């Protein structure tokens, strides 16, 4: 269900090097600031970049992730002591414990089966106060990003904090019913290769709306890009959801 990178210490380091603070983080921080939200959940927090920033902004933040190596990396970062770190998944969610919940980095797509996705949404609804907000991103299947997950178009160079150079590329398998399997390849110093595999679910705007409504949320906004463009009118190829607990 989760990124293999988060479970291997060397790949955790690669992830942090490849994914610094970006425009998506600016977006999430701006959305957080729009309403009062003393208690915030970062579900699937990974190595904690966003959770720490939200805590530094004055929020009581809980970061939940099932990957111990990722949380270990998060705890070593400056400002980490301000965040409550929890190793776990859906079972770690409290009841009426949060005013806002974030699922970033396309974590929502790792809940492939409709049953597990619905169970997550119901658990998130129970964990939030009335009118609490759920904010998450999911890739728009209409953008067909998986078509660029091949050794040629996805090949890239990643420089780690210590200067080591890693060559990386991604290969996607067949697309069936909105489900895509992929493998990330990481070549260290031209010799050692590590891989991580994942299966993602690409849900349409209509599928997301219906699943959220069934779980007790109303969709207030849905954007297609980090500049708040309408769905389908951004090169970002996103479905960015802001929903509220009914």
ROSE-4610 file (N, C-alpha, C; in Angstrom, 1 decimal, always signed):
// ROSE-4610
residu = [X/X/X/X/X/X/X/X/X/X/X/X/X/X/X/X/X/X/X/X/X/X/X/X/X/X/X/X/X/X/X/X/X/X/X/X/X/X/X/X/X/X/X/X/X/X/X/X/X/X/X/X/X/X/X/X/X/X/X/X/X/X/X/X/X/X/X/X/X/X/X/X/X/X/X/X/X/X/X/X/X/X/X/X/X/X/X/X/X/X/X/X/X/X/X/X/X/X/X/X/X/X/X/X/X/X/X/X/X/X/X/X/X/X/X/X/X/X/X/X/X/X/X/X/X/X/X/X/X/X/X/X/X/X/X/X/X/X/X/X/X/X/X/X/X/X/X/X/X/X/X/X/X/X/X/X/X/X/X/X/X/X/X/X/X/X/X/X/X/X/X/X/X/X/X/X/X/X/X/X/X/X/X/X/X/X/X/X/X/X/X/X/X/X/X/X/X/X/X/X/X/X/X/X/X/X/X/X/X/X/X/X/X/X/X/X/X/X/X/X/X/X/X/X/X/X/X/X/X/X/X/X/X/X/X/X/X/X/X/X/X/X/X/X/X/X/X/X/X/X/X/X/X/X/X/X/X/X/X/X/X/X/X/X/X/X/X/X/X/X/X/X/X/X/X/X/X/X/X/X/X/X/X/X/X/X/X/X/X/X/X/X/X/X/X/X/X/X/X/X/X/X/X/X/X/X/X/X/X/X/X/X/X/X/X/X/X/X/X/X/X/X/X/X/X/X/X/X/X/X/X/X/X/X/X/X/X/X/X/X/X/X/X/X/X/X/X/X/X/X/X/X/X/X/X/X/X/X/X/X/X/X/X/X/X/X/X/X/X/X/X/X/X/X/X/X/X/X/X/X/X/X/X/X/X/X/X/X/X/X/X/X/X/X/X/X/X/X/X/X/X/X/X/X/X/X/X/X/X/X/X/X/X/X/X/X/X/X/X/X/X/X/X/X/X/X/X/X/X/X/X/X/X/X/X/X/X/X/X/X/X/X/X/X/X/X/X/X/X/X/X/X/X/X/X/X/X/X/X/X/X/X/X/X/X/X/X/X/X/X/X/X/X/X/X/X/X/X/X/X/X/X/X/X/X/X/X/X/X/X/X/X/X/X/X/X/X/X/X/X/X/X/X/X/X/X/X/X/X/X/X/X/X/X/X/X/X/X/X/X/X/X/X/X/X/X/X/X/X/X/X/X/X/X/X/X/X/X/X/X/X/X/X/X/X/X/X/X/X/X/X/X/X/X/X/X/X/X/X/X/X/X/X/X/X/X/X/X/X/X/X/X/X/X/X/X/X/X/X/X/X/X/X/X/X/X/X/X/X/X/X/X/X/X/X/X/X/X/X/X/X/X/X/X/X/X/X/X/X/X/X/X/X/X/X/X/X/X/X/X/X/X/X/X/X/X/X/X/X/X/X/X/X/X/X/X/X/X/X/X/X/X/X/X/X/X/X/X/X/X/X/X/X/X/X/X/X/X/X/X/X/X/X/X/X/X/X/X/X/X/X/X/X/X/X/X/X/X/X/X/X/X/X/X/X/X/X/X/X/X/X/X/X/X/X/X/X/X/X/X/X/X/X/X/X/X/X/X/X/X/X/X/X/X/X/X/X/X/X/X/X/X/X/X/X/X/X/X/X/X/X/X/X/X/X/X/X/X]
num = [1/1/1/2/2/2/3/3/3/4/4/4/5/5/5/6/6/6/7/7/7/8/8/8/9/9/9/10/10/10/11/11/11/12/12/12/13/13/13/14/14/14/15/15/15/16/16/16/17/17/17/18/18/18/19/19/19/20/20/20/21/21/21/22/22/22/23/23/23/24/24/24/25/25/25/26/26/26/27/27/27/28/28/28/29/29/29/30/30/30/31/31/31/32/32/32/33/33/33/34/34/34/35/35/35/36/36/36/37/37/37/38/38/38/39/39/39/40/40/40/41/41/41/42/42/42/43/43/43/44/44/44/45/45/45/46/46/46/47/47/47/48/48/48/49/49/49/50/50/50/51/51/51/52/52/52/53/53/53/54/54/54/55/55/55/56/56/56/57/57/57/58/58/58/59/59/59/60/60/60/61/61/61/62/62/62/63/63/63/64/64/64/65/65/65/66/66/66/67/67/67/68/68/68/69/69/69/70/70/70/71/71/71/72/72/72/73/73/73/74/74/74/75/75/75/76/76/76/77/77/77/78/78/78/79/79/79/80/80/80/81/81/81/82/82/82/83/83/83/84/84/84/85/85/85/86/86/86/87/87/87/88/88/88/89/89/89/90/90/90/91/91/91/92/92/92/93/93/93/94/94/94/95/95/95/96/96/96/97/97/97/98/98/98/99/99/99/100/100/100/101/101/101/102/102/102/103/103/103/104/104/104/105/105/105/106/106/106/107/107/107/108/108/108/109/109/109/110/110/110/111/111/111/112/112/112/113/113/113/114/114/114/115/115/115/116/116/116/117/117/117/118/118/118/119/119/119/120/120/120/121/121/121/122/122/122/123/123/123/124/124/124/125/125/125/126/126/126/127/127/127/128/128/128/129/129/129/130/130/130/131/131/131/132/132/132/133/133/133/134/134/134/135/135/135/136/136/136/137/137/137/138/138/138/139/139/139/140/140/140/141/141/141/142/142/142/143/143/143/144/144/144/145/145/145/146/146/146/147/147/147/148/148/148/149/149/149/150/150/150/151/151/151/152/152/152/153/153/153/154/154/154/155/155/155/156/156/156/157/157/157/158/158/158/159/159/159/160/160/160/161/161/161/162/162/162/163/163/163/164/164/164/165/165/165/166/166/166/167/167/167/168/168/168/169/169/169/170/170/170/171/171/171/172/172/172/173/173/173/174/174/174/175/175/175/176/176/176/177/177/177/178/178/178/179/179/179/180/180/180/181/181/181/182/182/182/183/183/183/184/184/184/185/185/185/186/186/186/187/187/187/188/188/188/189/189/189/190/190/190/191/191/191/192/192/192/193/193/193/194/194/194/195/195/195/196/196/196/197/197/197/198/198/198/199/199/199/200/200/200/201/201/201/202/202/202/203/203/203/204/204/204/205/205/205/206/206/206/207/207/207/208/208/208/209/209/209/210/210/210/211/211/211/212/212/212/213/213/213/214/214/214/215/215/215/216/216/216/217/217/217/218/218/218/219/219/219/220/220/220/221/221/221/222/222/222/223/223/223/224/224/224/225/225/225/226/226/226/227/227/227/228/228/228/229/229/229/230/230/230/231/231/231/232/232/232/233/233/233/234/234/234/235/235/235/236/236/236/237/237/237/238/238/238/239/239/239/240/240/240/241/241/241/242/242/242/243/243/243/244/244/244/245/245/245/246/246/246]
x = [+0.8/+0.0/+0.9/+2.1/+2.8/+4.1/+4.7/+6.0/+7.0/+7.7/+8.8/+10.0/+10.1/+11.2/+11.2/+10.0/+9.9/+10.4/+10.6/+10.9/+12.4/+13.1/+14.6/+15.3/+16.2/+16.9/+17.6/+18.3/+19.0/+18.0/+16.8/+15.9/+15.1/+15.0/+14.5/+15.4/+16.7/+17.6/+17.4/+17.2/+17.0/+15.7/+14.7/+13.4/+13.5/+14.2/+14.4/+15.2/+16.2/+17.0/+16.2/+15.3/+14.5/+13.3/+12.8/+11.5/+11.7/+12.4/+12.5/+11.1/+11.1/+9.9/+9.5/+8.2/+7.8/+6.5/+6.0/+4.8/+3.6/+3.6/+2.5/+2.5/+3.6/+3.7/+3.2/+3.6/+3.0/+1.5/+1.0/-0.5/-1.1/-0.6/-1.2/-1.1/+0.0/+0.2/-0.8/-1.1/-2.0/-3.4/-3.8/-5.1/-5.3/-4.2/-4.3/-4.6/-4.0/-4.2/-5.5/-6.3/-7.6/-8.7/-8.5/-9.5/-8.8/-9.4/-8.9/-8.8/-7.6/-7.4/-6.3/-6.6/-5.6/-4.9/-5.7/-5.2/-5.2/-4.0/-3.9/-3.3/-3.9/-3.3/-2.6/-1.4/-0.7/-0.6/-1.5/-1.7/-0.8/+0.1/+1.1/+2.1/+2.6/+3.5/+4.9/+5.3/+6.6/+7.7/+8.6/+9.8/+9.5/+8.3/+7.8/+8.0/+8.4/+8.6/+7.5/+6.3/+5.1/+4.6/+4.7/+4.2/+5.0/+6.3/+7.2/+6.8/+6.6/+6.3/+4.9/+4.0/+2.7/+2.8/+3.6/+3.9/+4.6/+5.5/+6.2/+5.3/+4.2/+3.2/+2.3/+2.4/+1.7/+0.6/+0.5/-0.5/+0.0/-1.0/-0.7/-0.8/+0.3/+0.3/+0.7/-0.1/+0.2/+0.5/+1.7/+2.1/+2.0/+1.3/+1.1/+1.6/+2.4/+3.0/+3.3/+3.1/+3.5/+4.9/+5.7/+7.1/+8.1/+8.6/+9.5/+10.8/+11.4/+12.6/+12.3/+11.1/+10.7/+10.5/+9.9/+9.7/+11.0/+11.9/+13.2/+13.9/+13.8/+14.3/+13.6/+12.3/+11.5/+12.0/+12.2/+12.5/+13.9/+14.7/+16.1/+16.1/+15.0/+15.0/+14.8/+15.3/+15.1/+13.6/+13.2/+11.8/+10.9/+11.5/+10.7/+10.0/+10.6/+10.1/+8.7/+8.4/+7.0/+5.9/+6.3/+5.3/+5.1/+3.9/+3.6/+3.7/+4.7/+5.0/+4.4/+3.6/+2.9/+3.2/+3.8/+3.9/+2.7/+2.0/+0.7/+0.0/-1.3/-2.1/-3.5/-4.5/-5.9/-6.2/-5.7/-6.0/-5.5/-4.6/-4.0/-4.9/-5.9/-6.7/-7.6/-7.7/-8.5/-10.0/-10.8/-12.2/-12.3/-12.8/-12.9/-11.7/-10.5/-9.2/-8.6/-9.2/-8.5/-9.5/-9.0/-9.7/-9.5/-8.4/-8.0/-7.1/-7.3/-6.5/-5.9/-4.7/-4.0/-3.5/-3.7/-3.1/-2.3/-1.0/-0.3/+0.6/+1.3/+2.2/+1.5/+0.2/-0.7/-0.8/-0.8/-1.0/-2.4/-3.4/-4.7/-4.7/-3.7/-3.7/-3.2/-2.6/-2.1/-3.2/-4.4/-5.6/-6.3/-5.9/-6.3/-7.7/-8.1/-9.4/-10.4/-11.6/-12.7/-13.0/-13.0/-13.3/-12.3/-11.0/-10.1/-10.1/-10.3/-10.5/-11.7/-12.8/-14.0/-13.8/-13.1/-12.8/-11.9/-10.9/-10.1/-10.9/-11.7/-12.5/-13.5/-14.1/-15.0/-14.2/-13.0/-12.2/-11.7/-11.4/-11.0/-12.2/-13.4/-14.6/-14.8/-14.6/-14.8/-13.7/-12.6/-11.5/-11.6/-12.5/-12.6/-13.8/-13.7/-14.8/-15.8/-17.0/-17.9/-17.4/-17.5/-16.9/-15.4/-14.7/-13.3/-13.0/-11.8/-11.5/-10.5/-10.8/-9.9/-9.4/-8.0/-7.4/-6.4/-6.5/-5.6/-5.5/-4.4/-4.2/-4.2/-4.6/-4.6/-4.4/-3.6/-3.4/-4.6/-4.9/-6.0/-5.7/-6.6/-6.3/-6.4/-7.1/-7.2/-5.8/-4.9/-3.5/-2.6/-3.0/-2.3/-0.8/-0.5/+0.9/+1.7/+1.1/+1.8/+2.5/+2.0/+2.6/+4.0/+4.4/+5.7/+6.6/+6.0/+6.8/+7.5/+8.5/+9.3/+10.8/+11.7/+13.1/+13.7/+13.1/+13.6/+13.1/+11.8/+11.2/+11.3/+11.4/+11.5/+12.9/+13.9/+15.3/+15.8/+16.4/+16.8/+18.0/+18.7/+19.9/+19.5/+19.8/+19.5/+20.8/+21.1/+22.3/+22.0/+22.5/+22.3/+23.0/+22.6/+23.2/+24.7/+25.2/+26.7/+27.4/+26.7/+27.3/+27.2/+26.8/+26.6/+25.6/+25.9/+25.0/+24.2/+22.9/+22.0/+21.3/+21.3/+20.5/+19.2/+18.1/+16.8/+15.9/+15.0/+14.0/+12.8/+11.7/+10.5/+9.9/+9.4/+8.7/+7.3/+6.3/+4.9/+4.5/+3.6/+3.1/+1.8/+0.9/-0.3/-1.3/-2.2/-3.2/-4.6/-5.1/-6.3/-7.3/-8.4/-9.5/-9.0/-8.1/-7.5/-6.4/-6.0/-4.9/-3.6/-2.5/-1.2/-0.2/+0.6/+1.7/+3.0/+3.9/+5.1/+6.3/+7.5/+8.7/+9.7/+10.2/+11.3/+12.6/+13.6/+14.9/+15.9/+16.8/+17.8/+19.2/+20.1/+21.4/+22.4/+23.0/+24.0/+25.4/+26.0/+27.4/+27.7/+26.7/+26.9/+27.0/+26.8/+27.0/+25.8/+25.5/+24.4/+23.1/+22.1/+20.8/+19.8/+18.9/+17.8/+16.5/+15.5/+14.2/+13.1/+12.0/+10.8/+9.6/+8.6/+7.4/+6.2/+5.2/+4.0/+2.8/+1.6/+0.4/-0.5/-0.9/-1.6/-3.0/-4.0/-5.3/-5.5/-5.9/-6.2/-7.7/-8.3/-9.7/-10.1/-11.2/-11.7/-12.3/-12.6/-13.2/-14.5/-15.3/-16.6/-16.5/-15.5/-15.3/-14.9/-14.1/-13.7/-14.8/-15.6/-16.8/-17.8/-18.1/-19.1/-18.6/-17.3/-16.7/-16.7/-16.4/-16.4/-17.8/-18.7/-20.1/-20.6/-20.3/-20.7/-20.1/-19.0/-18.3/-18.7/-19.5/-19.9/-19.2/-18.6/-17.9/-18.7/-18.6/-19.0/-17.8/-17.8/-16.6/-16.8/-16.0/-16.1/-15.3/-14.2/-13.4/-12.7/-12.5/-11.6/-10.8/-9.5/-8.7/-7.9/-7.4/-6.6/-5.2/-4.8/-3.4/-3.1/-1.8/-1.4/-1.6/-2.0/-2.4/-3.9/-4.6/-6.0/-6.8/-6.2/-6.8/-8.0/-9.0/-10.1/-9.6/-10.3/-9.9/-9.8/-8.7/-8.5/-7.8/-7.6/-7.1/-5.7/-5.0/-3.6/-2.7/-1.4/-0.5/+0.0/-0.4/-0.1/-0.7/-1.9/-2.6/-3.0/-3.5/-3.9/-5.4/-5.9/-7.2/-6.9/-7.0/-6.7/-8.0/-8.3/-9.6/-9.6/-10.6/-10.8/-12.2/-12.4/-13.7/-14.0/-15.2/-15.5/-16.4/-16.2/-17.0/-18.4/-19.4/-20.8/-21.2]
y = [-1.2/+0.0/+1.2/+1.2/+2.4/+2.4/+3.5/+3.6/+2.7/+1.9/+1.1/+1.9/+3.1/+4.0/+4.3/+4.3/+4.7/+3.5/+2.3/+1.2/+0.8/+1.4/+1.1/+2.4/+2.4/+3.6/+4.3/+3.6/+4.3/+5.0/+4.4/+5.0/+6.1/+6.1/+7.2/+8.4/+8.2/+9.3/+9.9/+8.9/+9.3/+10.1/+9.7/+10.4/+11.8/+12.0/+13.4/+14.3/+13.7/+14.4/+14.8/+13.9/+14.1/+15.0/+15.0/+15.7/+16.8/+17.9/+19.0/+19.8/+20.8/+21.7/+22.2/+22.1/+22.5/+23.3/+23.6/+24.4/+23.7/+22.4/+21.7/+21.9/+22.0/+22.3/+23.7/+24.7/+26.0/+26.0/+25.2/+25.1/+24.6/+23.5/+22.9/+23.9/+24.6/+25.5/+26.7/+27.1/+28.2/+27.7/+26.5/+26.0/+25.8/+25.3/+25.2/+26.5/+27.6/+28.9/+29.5/+29.0/+29.6/+29.4/+28.4/+28.2/+27.8/+28.1/+27.7/+26.1/+25.6/+24.2/+23.9/+24.0/+23.8/+22.4/+21.4/+20.0/+19.5/+19.1/+18.7/+17.3/+16.5/+15.2/+15.2/+14.7/+14.4/+12.9/+12.3/+10.9/+10.4/+9.5/+9.2/+10.2/+10.6/+11.8/+11.6/+10.3/+10.1/+10.6/+11.3/+11.9/+13.2/+13.6/+14.7/+16.1/+16.4/+17.7/+18.7/+18.3/+19.1/+19.2/+18.0/+18.0/+18.9/+19.0/+19.9/+21.3/+21.6/+23.0/+23.4/+22.5/+22.8/+23.1/+22.2/+22.4/+23.7/+24.1/+25.4/+26.6/+26.4/+27.4/+27.5/+26.7/+26.8/+25.8/+24.8/+23.7/+22.5/+21.9/+20.6/+19.5/+19.0/+18.1/+16.6/+15.7/+14.3/+13.8/+13.1/+12.5/+11.0/+10.4/+8.9/+8.3/+7.3/+6.6/+5.1/+4.2/+2.8/+2.4/+3.3/+3.0/+3.6/+2.7/+3.1/+3.9/+3.4/+4.2/+5.6/+5.8/+7.2/+8.0/+7.5/+8.2/+8.5/+7.5/+7.7/+9.0/+9.1/+10.2/+11.5/+11.4/+12.6/+13.1/+12.2/+12.5/+13.2/+13.0/+13.6/+15.0/+15.5/+16.8/+17.9/+19.1/+20.2/+20.5/+20.7/+21.0/+19.8/+18.6/+17.3/+17.1/+17.7/+17.5/+18.1/+19.0/+19.6/+18.7/+17.7/+16.8/+15.5/+15.0/+13.7/+12.6/+11.8/+10.8/+9.5/+8.8/+7.6/+6.6/+5.4/+4.4/+3.6/+3.6/+2.9/+3.4/+3.0/+3.4/+3.7/+3.2/+3.6/+3.3/+2.2/+1.8/+2.8/+3.7/+4.7/+6.0/+6.1/+7.3/+7.4/+8.5/+8.7/+9.0/+9.5/+9.9/+11.3/+12.1/+13.6/+14.2/+13.7/+14.2/+15.3/+15.6/+16.6/+17.6/+18.8/+19.8/+19.8/+19.3/+19.2/+17.9/+17.3/+16.1/+16.3/+15.9/+16.0/+14.7/+14.3/+13.2/+13.7/+13.8/+14.5/+13.5/+13.9/+13.0/+11.9/+12.1/+11.1/+9.8/+9.9/+8.8/+8.1/+8.9/+8.4/+7.3/+7.3/+6.4/+5.0/+4.9/+3.6/+2.8/+3.3/+2.6/+2.1/+1.0/+0.6/+0.1/-0.8/-1.4/-0.4/-0.5/+0.5/+0.3/-1.0/-1.3/-0.6/-0.7/-0.1/+1.4/+1.9/+3.4/+3.9/+3.2/+3.6/+3.5/+2.4/+2.3/+3.4/+3.8/+4.9/+6.2/+6.5/+7.7/+7.7/+6.6/+6.5/+6.7/+6.2/+6.3/+7.8/+8.4/+9.8/+10.7/+10.4/+11.1/+11.0/+9.8/+9.6/+10.4/+10.6/+11.2/+12.7/+13.3/+14.7/+15.3/+16.6/+17.3/+17.6/+18.0/+18.5/+19.7/+19.7/+20.8/+20.8/+19.8/+19.6/+19.4/+19.8/+19.7/+18.6/+17.9/+16.8/+17.4/+17.3/+17.9/+16.8/+16.5/+15.5/+15.7/+15.0/+15.1/+13.7/+13.6/+12.3/+12.7/+11.9/+12.2/+12.0/+12.9/+12.8/+11.8/+10.7/+9.7/+10.2/+11.3/+11.9/+12.4/+12.7/+13.1/+11.9/+10.7/+9.5/+9.6/+10.0/+10.2/+8.9/+7.8/+6.5/+6.3/+7.0/+6.8/+7.4/+8.2/+8.8/+8.0/+7.0/+6.2/+5.0/+5.4/+4.5/+4.9/+4.0/+4.3/+5.5/+5.9/+7.0/+8.3/+8.5/+9.7/+10.0/+8.9/+9.1/+9.1/+8.9/+8.8/+10.2/+10.1/+11.4/+11.1/+12.2/+12.1/+12.8/+12.1/+12.6/+12.7/+13.8/+14.0/+14.0/+13.1/+12.9/+14.0/+14.2/+15.2/+15.1/+13.9/+13.7/+13.8/+14.1/+14.2/+13.0/+11.9/+10.7/+10.9/+10.4/+10.5/+9.2/+9.4/+8.2/+8.4/+7.4/+7.4/+6.7/+7.3/+6.7/+6.7/+5.7/+5.7/+4.8/+5.0/+4.3/+3.6/+2.4/+1.6/+1.2/+1.5/+1.1/-0.1/-0.9/-2.0/-1.7/-2.6/-2.4/-1.7/-1.0/-0.2/-1.0/-1.4/-2.1/-1.5/-1.0/-0.5/+0.6/+1.5/+2.6/+2.2/+0.9/+0.4/+0.3/+0.8/+0.8/+0.3/-0.7/-1.2/-0.6/-0.2/+0.4/+0.0/+0.1/-0.2/+1.0/+1.5/+2.5/+1.8/+2.3/+1.7/+2.8/+2.5/+3.4/+2.8/+3.4/+2.9/+3.8/+3.2/+3.9/+3.8/+4.9/+5.0/+4.0/+3.8/+3.0/+1.5/+1.0/-0.4/-1.0/-0.5/-1.1/-0.6/-1.5/-1.1/-1.6/-0.7/-1.0/-0.7/-1.4/-1.2/-1.1/-0.4/-0.5/-0.5/-1.3/-1.4/-0.9/-0.5/-0.1/-0.3/-0.3/-0.3/+0.9/+1.6/+2.8/+2.7/+3.4/+3.5/+4.9/+5.1/+6.4/+6.5/+7.3/+7.5/+8.8/+8.8/+10.0/+11.0/+12.2/+13.2/+12.7/+12.0/+11.5/+10.4/+9.5/+8.5/+9.1/+10.1/+10.7/+11.4/+12.1/+12.8/+11.8/+10.8/+9.8/+9.1/+8.7/+8.0/+8.9/+10.2/+11.2/+11.4/+11.6/+11.8/+10.6/+9.4/+8.2/+8.0/+8.6/+8.6/+9.7/+10.6/+11.7/+13.0/+13.2/+14.5/+15.2/+16.5/+17.3/+17.9/+17.9/+18.4/+19.9/+20.7/+22.2/+22.7/+22.1/+22.5/+21.3/+21.3/+20.4/+21.1/+21.0/+21.7/+20.8/+21.3/+20.5/+20.8/+21.8/+22.1/+23.0/+23.1/+23.8/+25.3/+25.8/+27.2/+27.4/+26.4/+26.3/+26.4/+25.9/+25.8/+24.8/+25.0/+24.0/+22.7/+21.6/+20.3/+20.2/+19.7/+19.5/+20.7/+21.8/+23.0/+23.3/+22.3/+22.5/+21.4/+21.8/+20.8/+19.9/+20.3/+19.5/+18.2/+18.0/+16.8/+16.2/+17.1/+16.7/+16.7/+16.0/+16.2/+16.5/+17.8/+18.3/+18.6/+17.9/+17.9/+18.6/+19.5/+20.1/+19.8/+18.9/+18.5/+18.8/+18.8/+19.1/+18.0/+17.7/+16.6/+17.2/+16.5/+16.9/+16.5]
z = [+0.0/+0.0/+0.0/+0.6/+0.8/+0.0/-0.2/-0.9/-0.4/-1.2/-0.8/-0.3/-0.9/-0.5/+1.0/+1.6/+3.0/+3.9/+3.4/+4.2/+4.2/+3.3/+3.1/+3.5/+4.5/+4.9/+3.7/+2.8/+1.7/+0.8/+0.6/-0.3/+0.4/+1.7/+2.4/+2.1/+2.2/+1.9/+0.4/-0.5/-1.9/-2.0/-1.3/-1.4/-0.9/+0.2/+0.8/-0.2/-0.9/-1.8/-3.1/-3.5/-4.7/-4.5/-3.3/-3.0/-1.9/-2.3/-1.3/-1.3/-0.5/-0.4/-1.8/-2.1/-3.5/-3.4/-4.6/-4.7/-4.1/-4.1/-3.5/-2.0/-1.3/+0.1/+0.4/-0.5/-0.3/-0.4/-1.3/-1.5/-0.2/+0.3/+1.5/+2.7/+2.9/+4.0/+3.8/+2.6/+2.4/+2.7/+2.3/+2.6/+4.2/+4.8/+6.3/+7.0/+6.4/+7.1/+6.8/+6.0/+5.6/+6.7/+7.5/+8.6/+9.9/+11.0/+12.3/+12.3/+12.7/+12.8/+13.8/+15.1/+16.1/+16.0/+15.7/+15.7/+14.3/+13.8/+12.4/+12.3/+11.4/+11.1/+9.7/+9.7/+8.4/+8.3/+7.5/+7.4/+6.2/+6.5/+5.4/+5.4/+6.5/+6.6/+6.1/+5.8/+5.3/+6.2/+5.6/+6.3/+7.0/+7.0/+7.9/+7.4/+6.2/+5.7/+6.0/+5.6/+5.8/+7.2/+7.9/+9.3/+10.2/+10.0/+10.8/+10.5/+9.2/+8.9/+9.5/+9.5/+10.1/+11.6/+12.2/+13.7/+13.9/+13.1/+13.3/+13.1/+12.4/+12.2/+13.3/+14.4/+15.6/+15.8/+14.9/+15.0/+15.8/+16.5/+17.2/+16.2/+15.7/+14.6/+15.0/+14.4/+14.5/+13.1/+13.0/+11.8/+11.9/+11.0/+11.1/+9.8/+9.9/+8.8/+9.2/+8.3/+8.7/+8.6/+8.0/+7.7/+8.8/+9.6/+10.6/+10.1/+9.1/+8.6/+8.2/+7.6/+7.3/+8.5/+9.5/+10.8/+11.5/+11.4/+12.0/+11.4/+10.0/+9.3/+9.7/+9.9/+10.3/+11.7/+12.6/+14.0/+14.1/+13.1/+13.1/+12.5/+12.0/+11.4/+12.4/+12.1/+13.0/+13.1/+14.3/+14.6/+14.8/+14.7/+14.7/+16.1/+17.2/+18.5/+18.7/+17.8/+17.9/+17.4/+16.7/+16.1/+16.9/+17.0/+17.6/+16.4/+16.5/+15.4/+15.8/+14.9/+15.2/+14.1/+14.4/+13.4/+13.3/+12.2/+12.1/+10.8/+10.8/+9.6/+10.1/+9.5/+9.8/+11.3/+11.8/+13.2/+14.2/+13.8/+14.7/+14.8/+14.0/+14.0/+15.2/+15.8/+17.0/+16.6/+17.6/+17.4/+17.7/+16.7/+16.9/+17.4/+16.9/+17.4/+16.5/+15.3/+14.5/+13.9/+13.6/+13.0/+11.5/+11.1/+9.6/+9.4/+8.3/+8.0/+6.6/+6.4/+5.1/+4.7/+3.4/+2.8/+1.6/+1.6/+0.5/-0.1/-1.2/-1.9/-2.6/-2.9/-3.6/-2.8/-1.4/-0.5/-0.8/-1.2/-1.4/-2.5/-3.4/-4.5/-4.1/-2.9/-2.4/-1.8/-1.7/-1.2/-2.4/-3.0/-4.3/-4.4/-3.5/-3.5/-2.9/-3.5/-3.1/-1.6/-1.2/+0.2/+1.2/+0.9/+1.8/+1.7/+0.5/+0.4/+1.2/+1.1/+1.8/+3.3/+3.7/+5.1/+5.7/+4.9/+5.3/+5.4/+4.4/+4.5/+5.7/+6.0/+7.1/+8.4/+8.5/+9.7/+9.8/+8.7/+8.8/+9.2/+8.7/+9.1/+10.6/+11.2/+12.6/+13.4/+12.8/+13.5/+13.5/+12.8/+12.6/+13.3/+13.7/+14.2/+13.1/+13.4/+12.4/+11.7/+10.4/+9.6/+9.5/+10.1/+9.9/+8.4/+8.0/+6.6/+6.3/+5.2/+4.6/+3.3/+3.2/+2.0/+1.5/+0.2/-0.3/-1.8/-2.4/-3.8/-4.4/-5.6/-6.4/-7.9/-8.6/-10.0/-10.8/-11.7/-12.6/-13.7/-13.7/-14.8/-16.2/-16.4/-17.7/-18.3/-17.3/-17.7/-18.1/-17.8/-18.2/-17.9/-16.6/-16.3/-16.4/-16.3/-16.3/-17.7/-18.7/-20.0/-20.1/-19.1/-19.0/-18.0/-17.4/-16.5/-17.3/-18.0/-18.8/-18.6/-18.9/-18.7/-19.4/-20.5/-21.3/-20.7/-20.5/-20.1/-18.6/-17.8/-16.4/-15.8/-16.7/-16.2/-15.6/-14.5/-13.8/-12.9/-12.5/-11.6/-10.3/-9.2/-7.9/-7.1/-6.5/-5.8/-4.3/-3.6/-2.1/-1.3/-0.1/+0.8/+0.9/+0.9/+1.0/-0.3/-1.4/-2.8/-3.7/-3.1/-4.0/-5.0/-6.2/-7.4/-7.6/-7.7/-7.9/-9.3/-10.1/-11.4/-11.1/-11.5/-11.2/-12.4/-12.5/-13.5/-13.1/-13.7/-13.3/-14.5/-14.2/-15.3/-14.8/-15.6/-15.3/-16.1/-15.4/-16.1/-16.8/-17.0/-17.7/-16.8/-17.5/-16.7/-16.8/-15.7/-15.7/-14.7/-15.2/-14.3/-13.4/-14.0/-13.2/-12.2/-12.3/-11.4/-12.2/-11.7/-12.3/-11.4/-11.8/-11.0/-11.6/-10.7/-11.2/-10.4/-10.9/-10.2/-10.4/-9.3/-9.3/-9.2/-10.1/-10.1/-9.6/-8.7/-8.2/-8.3/-9.1/-9.3/-8.6/-7.6/-6.7/-7.2/-7.5/-7.9/-9.0/-9.9/-11.1/-10.8/-9.6/-9.3/-8.6/-7.4/-6.6/-7.1/-7.4/-7.8/-6.7/-6.3/-5.4/-6.2/-5.9/-6.5/-5.5/-5.8/-5.0/-5.9/-5.5/-6.4/-5.6/-6.4/-5.8/-6.8/-6.3/-7.1/-6.7/-7.7/-7.5/-8.2/-7.5/-8.1/-8.6/-9.8/-10.4/-10.4/-9.5/-9.5/-10.2/-10.9/-11.6/-10.6/-11.1/-10.2/-9.7/-10.6/-10.1/-9.1/-9.3/-8.3/-6.9/-6.9/-5.7/-5.0/-5.8/-5.2/-4.6/-5.3/-4.8/-3.5/-3.5/-2.3/-1.1/-1.3/-0.2/+0.3/-0.5/-0.1/+0.7/+0.2/+0.9/+2.3/+2.5/+3.8/+4.7/+4.3/+5.2/+5.0/+3.8/+3.5/+2.4/+2.4/+1.2/+0.6/-0.7/-1.5/-1.7/-1.1/-1.2/-2.4/-2.7/-3.9/-4.4/-5.8/-6.4/-7.5/-7.4/-8.4/-9.3/-10.4/-11.3/-11.2/-10.5/-10.4/-9.1/-8.8/-7.6/-7.6/-8.8/-8.9/-8.8/-8.3/-8.1/-9.5/-10.5/-11.8/-11.7/-12.6/-12.6/-13.1/-12.8/-13.2/-14.7/-15.2/-16.6/-17.3/-16.6/-17.2/-16.6/-16.2/-15.7/-16.2/-16.4/-16.8/-15.6/-14.4/-13.2/-13.2/-13.9/-13.9/-12.6/-11.7/-10.4/-10.2/-9.2/-8.6/-7.1/-6.8/-5.4/-4.7/-3.6/-3.0/-1.7/-1.5/-0.2/+0.2/+1.2/+1.6/+3.1/+3.5/+4.9/+5.4/+6.7/+7.4/+7.6/+7.1/+7.3/+8.7]
